[in-house]
Amino acid sequence: MVDTASLYDPGATPPGSTRFSSVADWPAGESVHRLLRRLFRTLAGPEGPAPASGDPYLPYPQDVLRLTGALSAFGTARSASTAPVAVRFTAPGQLPRFLVVTAFRPPCPADDDAIMLYAADITQAEEAHAQLATERVQLHTLLDSLDTGILLTDGDFRALHINRRAAEWLGLPFPVPLSRIHVPALVRTVSERLVDPADFQRLVDLSRPGNRAAFRDLHFTDGTIRRMYFRPVYAGTERLGNLWVLENITDQYAVERALTERAEALAELADQRARFTSAVSHALRTPLTSIAGFAELLTTTEPGQLPTEEQQFAAGIQRNTALMQSLIEDLLLVSGLETGSLPLHIASLEVTHLLAGAAEEVRGTARSRDVRVEHLAPPRLPIRCDRDRLHHALVNVLKKAVRFAAEGSEVRMRAEAEADGSAWNITVHSGGLAVSESELDDLALGRLLDPSTGAADVLGLAVTRAVVEAHGGSLRAVRAQEGGITFLLRLPRGLKDPARRA
């Protein structure tokens, strides 16, 4: 037992750093337990040196026994020292504190029995280590719960971690010691199960420089398909390793293939429909042109040559023939825009001129219903579009808006730019009459009757929507809260090329 000399404190250290203290002057008969409490009061405490009285922290009994054994076996050689002994201090309702104690003989002792005891407060380090250990367990638990296989290797392709799904897929027991994972052997194992091993080998060769991510869809001899990703992992400029992700996409691949085949079939059907529409429309033009010509001859005869009733019949034939010709033109327009056979002719014009032209064309029809048509747009602001087709689309919308307007009300057309300037929004509001959801459906599906002709609006909003979408925009019709209907057209401001719609 050492029975000499003094208490030594090397001085205060910066806040937050590890604090050190050394103790000598170990009175004869002082127990290790009391020695540790003196050390704790001098060194640690919850936030630094603890008060000499009222200290609730006590050393952990097992740690006292371990330090006692280490001191009892302490040799007399000048170079001898004990191994560091960790000592825990606990108190009711408090977090534990941790000290590391090391004993050694000073190089210039006051007497042969003098020793020095150094202690370091490592509480913060232990707490950080415990937090890291907890996070590591949580991360491993998360990785093991994934349906995706994960393999992490270092820069030399030595395994650092493998999750449960990857181990099962590669035929390895889980958990498997990382030292037993030989990556080149795993590469050979995977290659032997592939329909095309060379494709997988290309991915492995690509990953060796480790400077960019890559992936391959690997077809296995058992019929499964797995997508393998490779991605180098960096922390700043330091390369930490390589991440391999193995994902079973057999079902996904089947769905994607079915969707692709379905899309191709739908595209073929759309092409067939377009060809059929074009053929039928052109076939109808010839007889309609003849009927229109004969009707015109009948309506332009000298007065008295044709009875009044027959003149009315001829006028009806002429009117309905013109309606059918208009429908055929609209049908060809929709088909051509959808298939791209009718390109857009893009040019710049001011929005206010576009709105004014469309409003002027429908004012005659609106006047007959005592409906006013107003338009508002910022002056001298351009839009790039196909003027004729967009004019046709706006006229179509305005006619429908007038149809829903109450007598004595107005139809308001307004254009304004979006906040980021990327698009124009053109709003056409028809006020007065309440509109039901069923009427909106009838409008979209072409079941709505035109009161001026009694005929159904067969194409609904298809013509306007086709023109707007060909410009990269969109069209919606919604019920207005104050009554009536509102058409919302969104058009990009900057079409650059007169590209054909694919």
Disulfide bonds with the S-S distance in Angstrom:
none
